């Protein structure tokens, strides 16, 4: 799509939004129901597309993408009426007689830019929130997941007129053309590098934005942890979608006294969950493209491999890999891995680990496996990170009852459920002042001492 076509599309959406059609809550819920039914209708095609792009099995496609989308849309259908109501708040005595309230209103014309690793989930989830809040939307899916982009486009075209919700496909030129336009709100999910470019563009127009980024999310395993269960859950979360998950445990910080036992259990779990030859497992996915496949292969240091490191360049597959005796100086610790490589570092003192994490970039997620309540309190209260789990991984993002988002280097803003509605809304603060009484104390000339005393009373 050319710059001129994008500009024309956005102008049509501006005109449609100004008509007020998207504002009534009844209309929003109708559109959400339409989207829900269409996603259900194309569930098989969605999962086929995810298989083509990322090698995901239909089970994983539903569990991690289409099923979660249906859950989010269903949640918004149920709660949008309540979310859209004005919220009455206390009014100071000095403003007698009046009432004060906060009114959520849509931002207006929004842009949603989604990534390739969960291309259906991370496109339709924020779209459901944008619709619930009463916005129009232009959706830009990733060029790296073309099959999923096609089914997303098919669903949206079947559900909505383009002046309400539209899809723009393509690559960098389309991304740039979109970001050059003045939207009322931008929602971006992707890498830190691209996130910085998005923020530079939105700053030009003073456009508010939510950035869902990533980073190196640590997973701490201390000596009090249930090692067998920790290994089982970490293997699931680390190698889900071949490690191409923004909240995957990027690396393990394991207490030295239990490290050998932990490594042994991790090896057992990899064989149990993925088989002796994971690359022959039909439910094991692939790396998105050759570029990322080659990057990941360059992070593997053969001398430190405990299991895995087998690859298939033709299918862009890398077996679940574990590297032991890793240090912060190794290449695998120099960037977000975003692949099926698990580096294990050891520590002797928990307090030192916490102090070291305080000075690192703020991650999107952090995980702690422990039965030590003091350790839980330190991590949850002292460290800054987007979100996480105690004695599990990844699952904190799979609920509409909690917001999901990053902090600092891992992003800004959050969404899912009420947080998603709020992200796509502006809350206007309004005082409705009655006309039958007008207290004189605020007006000049300021002469009366009596009024001054009253003002002190009212403002306390």
C-alpha positions in Angstrom: 0.0 0.0 0.0 1.4 3.4 -1.0 1.8 6.4 1.3 -1.1 8.1 -0.4 -3.4 5.1 0.0 -2.5 4.9 3.7 -3.2 8.6 4.1 -6.6 8.3 2.4 -7.5 5.2 4.5 -6.7 7.1 7.7 -8.7 10.1 6.5 -11.7 7.9 6.0 -11.3 6.5 9.5 -11.1 10.0 10.9 -14.3 11.0 9.2 -16.0 7.8 10.4 -14.9 8.4 14.0 -16.1 12.0 13.9 -19.6 10.7 12.9 -19.9 9.2 16.4 -20.8 5.7 15.1 -18.2 4.0 17.3 -19.3 5.7 20.6 -22.5 3.8 21.6 -21.7 0.9 23.9 -24.3 -1.2 22.1 -22.4 -0.8 18.8 -19.1 -1.8 20.4 -20.5 -5.0 21.9 -22.1 -5.9 18.5 -18.7 -5.5 16.8 -17.0 -7.7 19.5 -19.6 -10.4 19.1 -19.1 -10.3 15.3 -15.4 -10.6 15.8 -15.8 -13.5 18.3 -18.0 -15.5 15.9 -15.7 -14.9 12.9 -12.7 -16.1 14.9 -14.6 -19.2 15.9 -15.6 -19.7 12.3 -12.0 -19.7 11.0 -10.4 -21.5 13.9 -9.0 -24.3 11.8 -7.6 -21.9 9.2 -6.0 -19.8 11.9 -4.3 -22.8 13.4 -3.2 -23.9 9.9 -1.6 -20.5 9.3 0.3 -20.7 12.6 1.5 -24.1 11.6 2.8 -22.7 8.3 4.5 -19.7 9.8 5.9 -21.1 13.0 5.4 -24.8 13.0 2.9 -24.7 15.8 0.6 -27.6 16.4 -3.1 -27.0 16.3 -3.2 -27.7 20.1 -0.5 -25.1 20.8 -2.1 -22.7 18.3 -5.4 -22.8 20.2 -3.8 -22.9 23.7 -1.5 -19.9 23.1 -3.3 -17.9 20.4 -6.8 -18.4 19.1 -8.1 -19.7 22.4 -6.7 -16.7 24.3 -8.1 -14.3 21.7 -11.6 -15.8 22.2 -11.2 -15.4 26.0 -10.2 -11.8 25.7 -13.0 -10.9 23.3 -15.5 -12.8 25.5 -14.3 -10.9 28.5 -14.7 -7.5 26.8 -18.2 -8.5 25.6 -19.2 -9.2 29.2 -17.5 -6.1 30.8 -17.5 -3.3 28.2 -20.8 -1.8 29.4 -19.4 -1.5 32.9 -16.0 -0.3 31.8 -17.6 2.5 29.7 -19.7 4.0 32.5 -18.7 7.3 34.1 -17.2 6.9 37.5 -18.5 9.2 40.2 -15.8 10.6 42.6 -16.1 12.7 45.7 -16.5 16.5 45.3 -14.8 19.0 47.6 -17.1 21.0 49.9 -15.8 24.2 48.3 -17.6 23.1 45.0 -21.0 22.7 46.7 -23.4 22.0 45.0 -22.0 19.9 42.2 -20.9 16.3 41.4 -17.7 15.1 39.9 -17.0 12.2 37.6 -14.5 10.6 35.3 -15.7 9.8 31.8 -13.8 7.3 29.7 -13.7 8.3 26.0 -12.0 6.7 23.0 -8.7 8.2 21.8 -10.1 8.0 18.3 -8.1 6.7 15.4 -5.6 4.1 16.5 -2.7 2.1 15.0 -1.9 -1.5 16.2 1.4 -2.9 15.1 1.9 -6.6 15.9 4.9 -9.0 15.9 5.6 -12.3 14.2 6.1 -14.6 17.2 2.4 -14.7 18.4 1.0 -13.1 15.2 -2.7 -13.8 15.8 -2.8 -13.3 19.6 -0.9 -10.1 19.6 -2.9 -8.6 16.8 -6.5 -9.5 17.8 -6.1 -9.1 21.6 -5.3 -5.3 21.4 -7.8 -4.9 18.6 -10.6 -6.3 20.9 -9.5 -3.7 23.5 -9.5 -0.9 21.0 -13.0 -1.8 19.8 -14.3 -2.1 23.3 -13.0 1.4 24.1 -14.8 2.8 21.0 -11.9 3.5 18.6 -11.3 2.9 15.0 -8.2 0.9 14.2 -5.6 0.2 11.4 -3.9 -3.1 12.1 -0.4 -3.7 10.8 0.7 -7.4 11.1 4.2 -8.6 10.7 5.6 -9.4 7.2 7.5 -12.3 8.8 4.3 -14.3 9.4 2.5 -14.0 6.0 0.1 -16.9 6.4 -1.3 -15.5 9.7 -1.4 -12.0 8.3 -3.6 -13.3 5.5 -6.1 -14.9 7.8 -6.1 -11.8 10.0 -6.9 -9.7 7.0 -9.6 -12.2 5.9 -11.3 -12.0 9.3 -11.1 -8.3 9.6 -12.4 -7.7 6.1 -15.3 -10.0 6.7 -16.2 -8.3 10.0 -15.7 -4.6 9.5 -15.8 -1.9 6.9 -12.3 -0.4 6.3 -13.3 3.0 7.5 -13.8 1.3 10.9 -11.1 -1.4 11.1 -8.6 -2.1 8.3 -5.5 -4.1 7.7 -2.3 -2.8 6.1 0.1 -5.5 5.1 3.7 -5.2 3.9 7.1 -4.5 5.3 9.3 -1.6 6.4 8.1 0.9 3.9 4.5 0.4 5.1 5.6 0.6 8.7 7.3 3.9 8.0 4.4 5.3 6.0 2.0 4.5 8.9 4.2 6.0 11.6 4.6 9.2 9.5 0.8 9.7 9.9 -0.8 11.4 12.9 -2.8 8.8 14.8 -4.5 9.5 18.1 -2.9 6.4 19.8 -0.3 3.8 18.8 0.0 0.3 20.2 3.2 -1.5 19.3 4.5 -5.0 20.2 8.0 -5.9 19.2 11.7 -5.4 19.8 13.3 -2.7 21.8 15.1 -1.4 18.7 11.9 -0.9 16.7 10.1 0.3 19.8 12.6 3.2 20.0 11.8 4.1 16.3 8.1 4.0 17.1 8.5 6.3 20.0 10.5 8.7 18.0 7.8 8.9 15.4 5.0 9.3 17.9 6.9 12.0 19.7 6.8 14.1 16.5 3.0 14.2 16.8 2.8 14.0 20.6 0.8 10.8 20.2 0.4 8.6 23.3 1.7 5.1 22.8 1.9 1.7 24.5 5.1 -0.3 23.9 5.2 -4.0 24.6 8.9 -4.9 24.2 11.1 -7.6 25.7 14.5 -8.1 27.2 16.4 -10.8 29.1 13.9 -12.2 31.6 15.7 -14.0 34.5 14.5 -17.2 36.2 15.8 -17.7 39.7 15.9 -21.2 41.2 17.1 -21.3 44.8 18.0 -24.2 47.0 14.5 -24.4 48.6 12.7 -24.9 45.3 10.9 -28.1 44.2 13.6 -29.0 41.7 11.6 -31.6 39.7 8.6 -29.3 39.3 10.7 -26.3 38.6 12.5 -28.1 35.8 9.2 -29.4 34.3 7.6 -25.9 34.2 10.7 -24.1 33.1 11.2 -26.5 30.2 7.6 -25.9 29.1 7.9 -22.1 29.2 11.4 -21.9 27.8 10.8 -24.0 24.7 7.2 -23.0 24.0 7.0 -21.7 20.5 10.7 -22.7 20.2 11.6 -20.0 22.8 10.2 -17.3 20.6 8.1 -15.9 23.4 8.7 -12.4 24.8 8.1 -13.6 28.4 10.1 -16.9 28.1 12.7 -17.3 30.8 15.7 -16.0 29.0 18.3 -17.5 31.4 18.4 -19.4 34.6 20.1 -18.2 37.8 20.4 -21.5 39.8 21.8 -21.8 43.3 25.1 -23.8 43.2 24.0 -26.4 45.8 21.1 -27.6 43.6 22.5 -26.8 40.1 23.6 -30.3 39.2 20.2 -31.8 40.3 18.4 -29.1 38.3 20.4 -29.7 35.1 19.7 -33.4 35.4 15.9 -32.8 35.8 15.9 -30.3 32.9 17.5 -32.9 30.6 14.9 -35.5 31.7 12.1 -33.1 31.1 13.3 -32.2 27.6 13.4 -35.9 26.6 10.0 -36.5 28.2 8.2 -33.5 26.7 9.9 -33.4 23.3 11.3 -36.9 22.8 14.8 -38.3 22.2 14.8 -36.5 18.8 12.9 -33.3 19.1 13.4 -32.3 15.5 11.3 -35.3 14.5 8.5 -34.3 16.9 5.6 -33.1 14.7 4.4 -30.8 17.4 7.8 -29.0 17.8 7.9 -25.8 15.9 10.6 -23.9 14.0 12.5 -20.6 14.0 10.6 -17.9 12.0 13.2 -17.5 9.3 16.8 -18.1 8.2 18.1 -14.8 9.6 17.0 -15.6 13.1 18.0 -19.3 12.7 21.6 -18.2 11.9 21.7 -15.7 14.7 20.7 -18.3 17.2 23.2 -20.8 16.0 25.8 -18.2 16.6 24.9 -18.0 20.2 25.5 -21.7 20.9 28.9 -22.5 22.4 29.4 -26.2 21.8 31.8 -26.7 24.8 29.0 -25.7 27.2 26.2 -27.6 25.7 24.6 -30.2 28.0 21.9 -31.3 25.6 20.6 -30.2 22.2 22.3 -28.0 19.7 21.2 -30.2 16.9 19.9 -28.2 14.0 18.2 -28.5 10.6 18.9 -25.5 8.3 16.3 -26.6 5.8 13.4 -26.5 8.3 15.0 -23.7 10.4 14.8 -25.9 13.5 17.0 -26.0 16.6 16.5 -28.7 19.2 15.9 -27.6 22.8 19.4 -26.7 24.0 20.9 -26.3 27.5 24.2 -24.6 28.1 25.9 -25.0 31.6 28.7 -23.0 33.3 27.6 -19.8 31.4 28.9 -16.4 32.4 27.7 -12.9 31.7 30.7 -12.6 29.2 29.3 -15.3 26.9 27.6 -14.2 23.6 24.4 -15.9 24.7 24.1 -13.3 27.6 24.7 -10.3 25.4 21.2 -10.1 23.9 17.7 -11.4 24.3 17.9 -15.0 23.1 14.4 -15.4 21.7 15.0 -19.0 20.8 15.3 -22.5 22.3 18.6 -22.0 24.1 18.7 -22.1 27.9 21.9 -20.7 29.5 22.4 -21.7 33.2 24.4 -19.4 35.5 25.1 -20.3 39.2 25.0 -18.2 42.4 26.0 -18.7 46.0 24.3 -15.8 47.7 20.6 -14.9 47.0 21.0 -11.3 48.3 23.8 -10.7 45.8 21.7 -11.9 43.0 18.9 -9.5 43.9 21.4 -6.6 44.2 22.9 -7.4 40.8 19.5 -7.6 39.1 18.6 -4.1 40.5 21.3 -2.5 38.3 20.4 -4.4 35.1 17.8 -3.4 32.5 14.3 -3.9 33.7 13.0 -7.2 32.1 9.5 -7.9 30.8 9.2 -10.9 33.1 10.9 -12.4 36.1 10.4 -15.8 37.6 11.3 -17.2 41.0 11.2 -20.9 42.1 11.4 -21.1 45.9 9.6 -21.9 49.1 11.5 -19.2 51.0 9.0 -16.4 51.9 11.7 -13.9 52.5 13.1 -14.4 49.0 9.6 -14.0 47.5 9.1 -10.7 49.4 12.5 -9.3 48.3 11.9 -10.1 44.6 8.3 -9.0 44.5 8.9 -5.7 46.4 12.4 -4.6 45.5 12.9 -5.6 41.9 11.3 -3.7 39.0 10.0 -5.8 36.1 6.9 -6.1 34.0 5.3 -9.1 35.7 6.0 -12.7 36.5 5.3 -15.8 38.5 6.3 -17.5 41.7 7.0 -21.2 41.1 5.8 -21.1 37.5 6.6 -19.3 34.2 4.7 -17.5 31.4 1.1 -18.1 32.7 0.7 -14.6 34.2 -0.1 -13.2 30.8 -3.0 -15.7 30.2 -5.6 -13.8 32.1 -7.9 -10.9 31.3 -8.1 -10.0 35.0 -4.6 -8.6 35.2 -2.8 -6.1 33.0 0.2 -7.2 31.0 3.0 -4.9 30.1 6.6 -3.9 30.6 8.5 -1.2 32.5 11.6 0.8 31.6 13.5 -1.0 28.9 10.8 -3.6 28.5 8.1 -1.2 27.6 5.4 1.2 28.8 1.7 0.8 29.5 -0.3 -2.4 29.8 -3.3 -4.1 28.3 -5.7 -7.2 28.7 -9.2 -6.8 30.2 -9.8 -3.5 32.1 -6.2 -2.4 31.6 -6.7 -2.9 27.8 -9.9 -0.8 27.9 -8.0 1.9 29.9 -5.0 1.8 27.5 -7.2 2.8 24.6 -9.3 5.3 26.5 -8.8 8.8 27.9 -10.5 9.6 31.2 -11.9 13.1 31.2 -12.3 14.7 34.7 -15.6 16.6 34.8 -17.4 18.7 37.4 -21.1 19.2 36.9 -21.9 22.4 38.8 -25.5 23.3 39.6 -26.9 26.7 38.9 -29.3 27.2 41.8 -26.5 28.2 44.2 -23.3 30.2 43.6 -21.0 30.7 46.6 -19.5 34.2 46.5 -16.2 33.5 48.3 -14.1 32.8 45.2 -14.9 36.1 43.5 -13.0 39.4 43.8 -12.8 41.7 45.5 -11.4 39.6 48.4 -12.5 41.6 51.3 -14.4 39.6 53.8 -12.5 37.9 56.7 -15.5 35.7 57.2 -15.1 34.3 53.6 -11.4 33.7 54.2 -12.2 31.6 57.3 -14.8 29.7 55.4 -12.4 29.0 52.5 -9.9 27.6 55.0 -12.6 25.3 56.3 -13.7 24.1 52.9 -10.1 23.5 51.6 -8.9 21.4 54.5 
